[in-house]
Amino acid sequence: MTTAARRHSDRAISPVFLGIAAVMAVTGWAVWTGFSANPGLAVFLFVVSAWIVSLCLHEYAHARTALHGGDISIGAKGYLTLNPLKYTHALLSIVLPVIFVIMGGIGLPGGAVFIERGRIKGRWKHSLVSAAGPLTNVLFAAVCTAPFWLGTLDGVPVEFRFALAFLAMLQVTAAILNFLPVPGLDGYGVIEPWLSYKVRRQVEPIAPFGLIIVFVVLFIPEVNAVFFDTIHGVMQALGVDELGIYCGRDLFEFWNGQNEFCATAA
């Protein structure tokens, strides 16, 4: 295989990703048209597939930024194909985030692409590599909420509106969690290049447990209240009210049966 052909294969979009995107498109259409006999199941499949697409784009953004920053090994690892099976820790980046969405309706940040930081020169480039992932979640949230903050909800089916509200909330949650300056999360990766060598060495052992620490702290009622007040504040600023998020989650959790209030609203 020539160098050019190898480079093309390293960057060609994976059929796995295209399949997931196709599920998102078909189930999104089913929610929009009311085609499914079980709207909750359609919303569930739409939100889960869209969530996985966003996770793939999150990791792609890290990889693509690293490539332009100097890590030319990214292509050979398959990260530019958007194939989630190529990730270093598919469990952490895909499986666990999906489980957390199903169990608790919270957007768990993932972390999967292995970047050879030694190839990247310059603190700004390192910071941008770390910021690229959660910025993708911010962009995804902006797209999902565009009908709300643009005031173009007329003609948008209620079930689809609820699904977008819940999906956007997951993106906002993931972005805020990932931007926390906690070792192991992207927020710390943004500021790490600007810290002294001594501080980085002292913090390094904490990195594998950063996400666990965050979720333990979130179980503190006062912290949990502040966190979700922040989430809902951001969502309201984007034009999405708590009712839309609540009913979106209610539809998503179809196995519990739809809340009568949300059924009436729909």
C-alpha positions in Angstrom: 0.0 0.0 0.0 1.4 3.4 -1.0 1.8 6.2 1.6 -1.1 8.1 0.1 -3.4 5.1 0.1 -2.4 4.4 3.7 -3.1 8.0 4.7 -6.5 7.8 3.1 -7.4 4.6 4.9 -6.3 6.1 8.2 -8.7 9.0 7.7 -11.7 7.4 6.0 -14.9 7.5 8.0 -15.5 4.1 9.6 -18.6 2.0 8.6 -19.2 1.5 12.4 -19.6 5.3 12.9 -21.7 5.6 9.7 -23.9 2.8 11.1 -24.4 4.6 14.4 -25.1 7.9 12.6 -27.7 6.0 10.4 -29.5 4.8 13.5 -29.5 8.3 14.9 -31.0 9.6 11.6 -33.6 6.9 11.3 -34.8 7.1 14.9 -34.7 10.9 14.8 -37.0 10.7 11.8 -39.3 8.2 13.7 -39.5 10.6 16.7 -40.2 13.5 14.4 -42.9 11.8 12.3 -44.4 9.7 15.2 -43.8 6.7 13.0 -42.9 4.4 16.0 -45.7 2.7 17.9 -43.6 3.3 21.0 -42.4 6.9 21.0 -40.3 6.3 24.2 -38.3 3.6 22.5 -37.7 5.8 19.5 -36.5 8.6 21.7 -34.3 6.2 23.6 -32.6 4.9 20.5 -32.3 8.4 19.1 -30.7 9.9 22.2 -28.3 7.0 22.8 -27.1 6.9 19.2 -26.8 10.7 19.1 -24.9 10.5 22.4 -22.5 7.9 21.0 -22.0 10.1 17.9 -21.1 13.0 20.1 -18.6 10.9 22.0 -16.9 9.9 18.8 -16.8 13.5 17.7 -15.4 14.5 21.1 -12.5 12.0 20.7 -12.0 12.9 17.0 -11.6 16.6 18.0 -8.8 15.6 20.5 -7.1 13.5 17.8 -7.4 16.0 15.0 -6.1 18.8 17.1 -3.2 16.6 18.3 -2.4 15.8 14.6 -2.2 19.4 13.7 -0.2 20.0 16.9 2.5 17.6 15.8 1.5 14.1 16.8 1.6 12.4 13.4 1.1 9.0 15.0 -2.7 9.7 15.4 -3.7 8.5 12.0 -2.1 5.1 12.3 -4.0 4.5 15.6 -7.3 4.9 13.7 -8.6 7.8 15.7 -9.4 9.9 12.6 -11.9 7.3 11.3 -14.4 8.1 14.1 -14.5 4.4 14.9 -15.2 4.0 18.6 -13.7 0.5 18.6 -10.3 2.1 17.9 -10.3 3.9 21.1 -7.7 3.0 23.7 -10.4 2.6 26.4 -13.7 1.9 24.6 -15.2 1.0 28.0 -14.5 4.4 29.5 -15.4 6.4 26.4 -18.5 4.6 25.1 -19.8 1.9 27.4 -19.7 3.7 30.7 -21.0 7.0 29.4 -24.0 5.2 27.8 -24.7 3.3 31.0 -24.6 6.5 33.1 -27.0 8.1 30.6 -29.4 5.1 31.0 -29.1 4.9 34.8 -28.9 8.5 35.8 -29.5 10.8 32.9 -26.0 12.4 33.3 -23.4 13.1 30.6 -20.3 11.3 31.7 -17.1 12.6 30.1 -15.0 9.9 28.4 -11.3 9.7 27.7 -9.9 7.4 25.1 -7.4 8.6 22.6 -3.8 8.1 23.4 -1.9 11.2 22.4 1.9 11.2 22.3 2.4 14.5 24.0 6.1 14.5 23.5 5.6 15.1 19.8 3.6 18.3 20.5 5.6 21.4 21.1 4.2 24.5 22.8 1.9 25.0 25.8 -0.9 26.5 23.8 -1.0 23.5 21.5 -1.3 21.1 24.5 -4.1 23.2 26.0 -6.0 23.3 22.7 -5.7 19.5 22.4 -7.4 19.1 25.8 -10.0 21.8 25.2 -11.0 20.5 21.7 -13.1 17.6 23.1 -15.4 19.4 25.5 -15.7 22.3 23.0 -17.3 19.7 20.7 -19.9 19.0 23.4 -20.5 22.7 23.6 -21.1 22.9 19.8 -23.3 19.9 19.9 -25.4 21.4 22.7 -25.7 24.7 20.7 -26.9 22.8 17.6 -29.5 20.8 19.7 -30.8 23.9 21.4 -30.8 26.1 18.2 -34.6 25.8 17.7 -35.1 27.0 21.3 -32.8 30.1 21.4 -33.6 31.0 17.8 -37.3 30.9 18.6 -38.1 28.5 15.7 -40.0 25.8 17.6 -43.1 26.2 15.5 -43.7 23.0 13.6 -41.2 21.0 15.7 -43.1 17.9 17.1 -43.3 18.0 20.9 -41.7 14.5 21.3 -38.7 15.6 19.2 -38.5 18.9 21.1 -38.3 16.9 24.4 -35.7 14.6 23.0 -33.5 17.5 21.9 -33.9 19.1 25.3 -32.7 16.0 27.1 -29.9 15.4 24.6 -28.7 19.0 25.0 -28.7 18.6 28.7 -26.4 15.6 28.4 -24.0 17.6 26.3 -24.0 20.6 28.7 -23.4 18.2 31.6 -20.5 16.5 29.8 -18.9 19.9 28.8 -19.1 21.3 32.4 -17.8 18.1 34.0 -15.0 17.8 31.4 -13.9 21.4 31.9 -13.5 21.0 35.7 -9.8 21.5 36.5 -9.5 18.0 38.1 -6.6 15.7 37.2 -7.7 13.2 34.6 -10.3 15.5 33.0 -9.8 17.8 30.1 -10.1 20.9 32.2 -7.0 20.0 34.0 -5.3 19.1 30.7 -6.0 22.7 29.6 -4.1 24.2 32.6 -1.5 21.5 33.1 1.0 22.8 30.6 1.1 26.1 32.5 1.8 24.5 35.9 5.3 24.0 37.3 7.0 20.6 37.0 6.8 20.1 40.8 3.0 20.6 40.9 2.5 18.3 37.9 4.5 15.5 39.6 2.5 15.9 42.8 -0.8 15.8 41.0 0.0 13.0 38.6 -0.9 10.1 41.0 -4.5 11.5 41.4 -5.2 11.6 37.6 -6.5 7.9 37.3 -9.1 8.7 40.1 -10.1 12.2 39.1 -13.5 11.2 37.6 -14.3 9.0 40.5 -13.5 11.8 42.9 -15.8 14.1 41.0 -18.7 11.7 41.2 -18.1 11.1 44.9 -18.2 14.8 45.5 -21.4 15.1 43.5 -23.1 12.8 46.0 -22.8 15.6 48.6 -26.3 17.1 48.5 -25.1 20.7 48.6 -22.6 20.2 45.8 -25.2 18.2 43.8 -27.7 21.0 44.1 -25.2 23.7 43.0 -24.2 21.5 40.0 -27.7 20.9 38.7 -28.7 24.5 39.4 -25.8 25.4 37.1 -26.9 22.9 34.4 -30.5 24.2 34.5 -29.2 27.8 34.5 -27.2 27.2 31.3 -30.2 25.4 29.7 -32.5 28.2 30.5 -30.0 30.7 29.0 -30.3 28.5 25.8 -34.0 28.8 25.9 -34.7 25.3 27.3 -36.9 25.0 30.4 -36.9 22.3 33.0 -40.2 20.8 31.8 -38.7 20.0 28.4 -35.7 18.3 30.0 -37.8 16.4 32.5 -40.3 15.2 29.8 -37.4 14.3 27.5 -35.9 12.1 30.2 -39.3 10.7 31.0 -39.7 9.6 27.3 -36.2 8.3 27.2 -36.8 6.0 30.2 -39.7 4.3 28.4 -39.4 1.2 30.6 -40.8 3.2 33.5 -44.0 4.2 31.6 -44.7 7.8 30.6 -45.6 10.3 33.2 -49.2 11.4 32.8 -48.3 15.1 32.9 -45.7 14.7 30.1 -48.1 12.5 28.1 -50.7 15.3 28.3 -48.0 17.9 27.3 -47.1 15.8 24.3 
